[in-house]
Amino acid sequence: MTILKRAPFLAILAALIAAMGLEEEAGPVLLPILASFTAAGVLLCSFRKEERGQWPLFVLVLLLTLLASVRIVCVLYRPLPAPMSIRTEGTVTSVRPWGRTYTAVLDTPQGRFLLRLPFATVTEGMRLSAEGISRPLRRAAGTGFDEERFWRGYGVTAWLAASRLEPTPKQPWNLHRLRYEVSRLLTIHTPALTGAYLRAAWTGYRDASLNEAHRAWGTSHLLAVSGFHVGIVVFSAFLLLRRSPLRIPLLSLLLWIYILLTGAAPSALRAGTMIQTALLAELLGRPRSSVNSVAVAAVSLLLFSPHLFWNVGWRLSVLAALLIAAVLEEGSLRGTAFWIVLSPSIWLISFPQTSYTFGSVPLAGLILNLFAPAFFSFAFSLTSAAALLHLAGLPLTSWLLDAAEGAFSLWGLLANGLVFLVPWTISWGPFMSWCGTGLLFFWLCRAMRLSWAQTALIAWVGSAAAFLIFL
């Protein structure tokens, strides 16, 4: 079976990634042309002339690629609003540390604006009345941090230099305020470490010290709400609803409630879109392709917000999801062998991006990630159940939370011990990055049932093209 029939959206995703990687060189005119040629090249890698009925689908995929790239060009090259006087009301949707200060995103009828605050004087969900002057987001000069691309990925259009910022008399309930209140309840009613882990899993809030510890361990992905957490929630709900005739609608509803409650991070949105695609395929009785589902989710998010392409969380999430889907679809690894191969493979294919972004990758993470997913799957599930019972006021549940606190503390001791024994980190290097990129192409080719000769050729050519595009 060809890529065209097995995972057509993989060709579209590859075309958009290649074109957006060369966006500055190609410009708005050549970007759609480059995307179309890339999609055609990917499809032709496994095209079989003897199979009938391929040309209409081939043309459709190229047309979808062209339309998607035109949509992306329109968004990327849309001029930002000029500085103007603002007088409006809006809801705070995000508050985060920003250097020595804090930033808050204010969602208003005029658009989303950034507020710079000396202290965290506002909370998520708060309704504010604001006056001030809008200021443009800054573009990076060279390879530095690009403020405009980062914040436009979250829908922000400008800074707001506020001359007046006051809470409105009425503070209505909204999802952001609910998220903040859930986080506050966990802070008050659960032990410190357990509460920090539950806030990360339930609301997306990450404690600074805990986040720093997981970065040193090489397991920071366990704190970011992603396919790991979304999968736990959906799988747990599936076990409870597996006999219900309304299983798919209820799972879909719970899926998006959880994603919105946790702040709708790019990694969570990617996982949610992928799972929703699989649920719809089951509902319609269509065959499911794991790789195609990941590609559909990634392309959908790029169309919704093209600036997510420069979001590191989106990139790492898509890389990991593509690898997992490809290994599952290839099918030769099952049981223990699957889990033994999966963790180091994810570490290696993520290495080029993580080492480039963070400077280096701890070697201890390669070992810890063999056990971390299993431990935190059970820990998050059981601790969440205990916390819900405790918040409901049931007696003796505090003992369960104390036991969870001990388990999380023990994990921290073991992780710190391993980092002490294996203190080395690996910085970005061309050889390791080449291996990681080539490994991803290898598994994708095997999942598409390409021959060994085609697999070897595409792995070499694809990894070389990735180096030319992104370095």
Order of alpha helices (4+ residues) and beta strands (2+ residues): alpha-alpha-alpha-alpha-beta-beta-beta-beta-alpha-beta-alpha-alpha-alpha-alpha-alpha-alpha-alpha-alpha-alpha-beta-alpha-alpha-alpha-beta-alpha-alpha
